[in-house]
Amino acid sequence: MYAADSRERQGPSRLGVGAACRPLGRQPGGGKERSKIVADGFLYVASSWRNLLYEGVVEVLKVAKIPHYDFKHPALGNDGFHWREIDGGWQTWTPSVYRQALEHPYACSGFRCDMDALKACTRLLLVLPCGRSAHLELGYAIGAGKETIIYYPETEQLEPELMYKAAPHLCVTMGEVLACLGVPN
């Protein structure tokens, strides 16, 4: 079982349940609360916690004044979702324990934060290399008809992927990414 089953720990140690995204308040069209960073016309940046290029990409977007969702810092004072907040032994979970952990309030809050941003964005940038979550986010964005850009840096050597043809843009430099985003040279 994961740590959430113990009576000692009812929620994540640092953030508390429901603190994954700070609410903006009531939104038109249904009254649902959405995170502070969710705004019309923003870019969802999908990648991996282990991607060493990610921070640089986000910095370039900031300098270019491109509104974007940063999953590592979705709101002020929020360092993003981490499985270790549910259980420090998360890497040894069985499939059954993992399935239970998906229902933990902290996991639900983290998912809701990312999913709200994914649904609200108008564009998605996939920064390679990355794993399953980022590729699921890319697939969702393509299926939802959002503009998608894949950034495959020249410095990376990855196995070719035929399905990347589903994204209209495959960029190999940040200059190409910025051009796709409409930033003048």
C-alpha positions in Angstrom: 0.0 0.0 0.0 1.1 3.6 -0.4 1.6 6.1 2.4 -1.9 7.6 2.0 -3.3 4.4 3.7 -1.6 5.3 6.9 -3.5 7.4 9.5 -0.4 9.6 10.0 -0.6 11.1 6.5 -3.8 12.2 5.0 -2.4 14.4 2.3 0.8 15.5 0.7 3.4 16.8 3.2 4.2 20.2 1.5 1.2 21.4 -0.3 -2.0 20.1 1.2 -4.9 18.7 -0.8 -6.3 21.2 -3.3 -3.3 23.4 -3.4 -1.9 22.1 -6.7 -3.3 25.2 -8.6 -4.4 28.4 -7.0 -7.9 29.2 -8.1 -8.6 32.3 -10.1 -12.2 32.3 -9.0 -15.5 31.7 -10.8 -15.1 31.4 -14.5 -17.8 32.2 -17.1 -19.5 29.2 -18.6 -20.2 26.8 -15.8 -18.6 28.5 -12.8 -15.7 26.0 -12.5 -12.6 27.3 -10.9 -9.5 27.2 -13.0 -5.9 27.8 -12.2 -4.3 31.2 -12.1 -2.1 30.6 -15.1 -5.0 29.5 -17.4 -5.7 32.2 -19.9 -6.9 32.2 -23.5 -4.2 31.8 -26.1 -1.5 30.2 -24.0 1.0 27.5 -24.8 1.1 24.2 -22.9 4.7 23.0 -22.6 4.8 19.2 -22.4 8.1 17.4 -21.5 9.8 15.4 -18.8 11.1 16.2 -15.3 14.4 14.6 -16.5 14.7 16.7 -19.7 17.8 18.9 -19.1 16.7 21.3 -21.9 13.3 22.1 -20.4 14.3 25.0 -18.2 16.1 26.7 -21.0 13.1 26.3 -23.3 10.8 27.8 -20.6 13.3 30.7 -20.1 13.3 31.4 -23.9 9.5 31.5 -23.8 9.5 33.9 -20.9 12.0 36.3 -22.6 9.8 36.1 -25.8 6.8 37.0 -23.6 4.9 33.9 -24.8 2.2 33.0 -22.2 2.7 29.3 -21.3 2.0 26.6 -18.8 5.0 25.3 -16.9 4.1 21.9 -15.3 7.1 22.2 -13.0 5.8 25.5 -11.6 2.0 25.7 -12.4 1.4 28.4 -9.9 3.2 30.7 -7.5 4.6 28.5 -4.6 3.8 25.3 -6.4 6.6 23.0 -7.6 4.3 20.7 -9.6 3.1 17.2 -9.0 5.5 14.5 -7.5 4.6 10.9 -6.8 6.9 11.0 -3.8 4.4 13.3 -2.1 2.0 10.3 -1.9 4.7 7.7 -1.1 8.5 7.8 -1.0 8.5 4.3 -2.3 6.5 5.1 -5.4 9.0 3.5 -7.8 8.4 0.0 -6.3 4.6 0.1 -6.6 2.7 -2.8 -8.1 0.1 -2.0 -10.7 -2.7 -2.4 -8.1 -1.1 0.0 -5.7 -0.4 2.5 -8.6 -4.1 2.3 -9.6 -5.1 3.1 -6.0 -2.6 6.0 -5.9 -4.3 7.5 -8.9 -7.3 8.1 -6.6 -5.3 9.8 -3.9 -6.5 13.5 -3.4 -3.0 14.8 -4.2 -2.9 12.8 -7.5 -6.4 14.0 -8.4 -5.4 17.6 -7.7 -2.2 17.4 -9.7 -4.1 15.8 -12.6 -6.9 18.4 -12.5 -4.3 21.2 -12.5 -2.5 19.8 -15.6 -5.7 18.7 -17.4 -7.4 22.1 -16.9 -4.4 23.8 -18.5 -4.3 21.2 -21.3 -8.0 21.7 -22.1 -7.7 25.5 -22.0 -4.5 25.9 -24.0 -4.6 26.8 -27.7 -1.2 25.3 -28.6 1.1 22.6 -27.2 4.8 22.3 -27.5 6.3 18.9 -26.9 10.0 19.2 -25.8 11.9 16.0 -26.6 13.2 13.8 -25.0 10.2 13.0 -22.9 8.1 10.1 -21.7 4.5 8.8 -21.6 2.7 11.7 -19.9 4.0 14.3 -22.4 3.1 12.0 -25.3 -0.4 11.5 -23.9 -0.7 15.3 -23.6 0.4 15.6 -27.3 -2.1 13.1 -28.4 -4.9 14.8 -26.5 -3.9 18.2 -28.0 -3.9 16.7 -31.6 -7.2 15.0 -31.0 -8.7 18.3 -29.7 -7.6 20.1 -32.8 -5.0 22.3 -31.0 -1.9 23.5 -32.8 1.0 21.3 -31.9 4.7 21.7 -32.2 7.4 19.1 -31.6 10.8 20.4 -30.6 13.4 17.8 -31.5 16.7 19.5 -30.7 19.6 18.8 -33.1 21.6 17.8 -30.0 19.4 14.8 -29.3 19.6 11.4 -31.0 16.2 9.6 -30.6 14.5 6.7 -32.3 12.5 8.0 -35.2 8.7 8.1 -34.6 6.3 7.9 -37.6 3.3 9.3 -35.7 5.1 12.6 -35.2 3.6 13.3 -38.6 0.3 14.0 -36.9 1.8 17.3 -35.5 2.1 20.0 -38.2 5.4 21.3 -36.9 8.6 19.4 -36.2 11.3 22.0 -35.2 15.0 21.3 -34.6 16.0 24.7 -33.2 14.4 27.1 -30.8 14.5 29.7 -33.6 12.1 27.4 -35.6 9.9 27.0 -32.5 9.7 30.7 -32.0 8.9 31.2 -35.7 6.0 28.7 -35.4 4.8 30.7 -32.4 4.8 33.9 -34.5 7.8 35.5 -32.8 9.6 37.7 -35.3 13.2 36.9 -36.0 
